[in-house]
């Protein structure tokens, strides 16, 4: 059972921001900046792609509301939304969750190193075709 499941059940206290039948949002206990929050589906799944459409839709509805409230109350003017899937992607709690991390002029918030490389267009086109075919079903 994940720590988030224990929070959802009320076994562990949290600084609750929002809760409904599908989602809970609360402040991170080890924040990168003031207002750093977690938005968590109540459905217990490890990876984003495993969620039901209903849970995914509830997350999609909650995230902008939580982000807007955090901006209003912290005075931050920017934020990152971070969501990791799997250990290689730095997922530490094996329950789907999104971080909403306010950014401040003094550098508080999430730092990112982006190691991009130019696309191989032939390989990209072939991959896009395969993914699109899978999405069509």
N, C-alpha and C positions, 0 to 999 in steps of 0.2 A: 504494500500500500504506500503510495507516494505521500510526501509531506502535504501536497496540495489536497489530496483526498482527505487527509486528517483535518486540514483547515476547513474544507467544505463541510465536513461532518460536525465541526465545532469543537473538535478535540484539541486544537491548537488555536489560540486567539490570533486575531489579525486586525489591522487598521483597515476596515472594510470601506470601500468606496461605492460599490454598486453590487447588487445581487438580484438575480431573477431566477426563474426555474431552470435555466440552462447555463448561466455564466456567473462568475464571481470576479470582482476586481478588488485588489487591496494593495497597500503600499509594500514594497520590497523591504525586508528587514536588513538588507545589506545594500543600500542604494548607491548608485553611481552619482546621483544628484538629488536634491530635494524634489519630491513628487514622483520619483521612480516607482512605477506601479507594475503589477502583474495582472493580466486579464486571462482568466483560466476557464475553460469549459468544465462543466460538472461531469460530462461524459468522460470516463476514464480510458483515454487512448494515449499511446506514446507518441505517435506521429500525426502531423496535420492531415495527411492524405487518408488516414483511417477514420476520421470523424464523420459522423452522419451529416447530411446536408442541413438538418435543423440546427445542430450545434455550430456548424461553420457559419450559418446565417446569423445566429445569435452573437457569435464573436464579431462578425462583420458589422453588426449594428452597435455593439458595445464599444468597440475600439474608438471610433470618432468621438463619441460622447465623452469617454474617459479622457482622451487626449485634449479635447477642448476645455474640460473642467480643470485639468492639470495646468494648462497654459494660463487660464484665467486666474487661478489661485496661487501660482508660483511666480508669475511675471516672466517666465521663460517665453522666448519668441520662436523657438525651434524645438524639435524633438525627433528622436529615432524610435521606430517600431522594430523590435528585434524578435525573431522567432527561429529557434534552432531545432533541427530534426536529426537525431542520432548523435552518438558520441563523437564521430569525426567532425560533426558540425558544432561541437561544443555544448551539446545538450547535457545538462547536469541533473535535472529532475525529469524522470521518465514519465511525464504527463504533459500533454500539449499545454503550452502557455506562451503568451506574448508579453514582452517587456515594452512599456511606454516610458522612454527615458528622456526627460527634459534636458535641453542643452542651454548653457549660459555663456555669456561673453567671456567669463573668466576661465573657460575650459572645462567646467564640470559637465559630466555627461559621458556619453560613449565615444571612444576614439576608434577609428576604423582605418585599417591599412588595406587598400584595394589593389590587388595584383592582377590587373586586367591584361589581356593580350589580344591582338587582332584576330578576328574570326577567319577560319578557313572557309570561304564561301561555298565551296563544293560540298565539304563535309557538313556544313551548317544547313544547306538546303536539303541534303539527304536526311539528316536528323529531324529537321522540321517536318518533312513529309511523313516520317515514321510516327512522330508524336501526334501530328494532326490526325493520322489514320486511326491511332489508338483512341483519341478523343471522340472521333466519329462513331467508334464502337463496334 
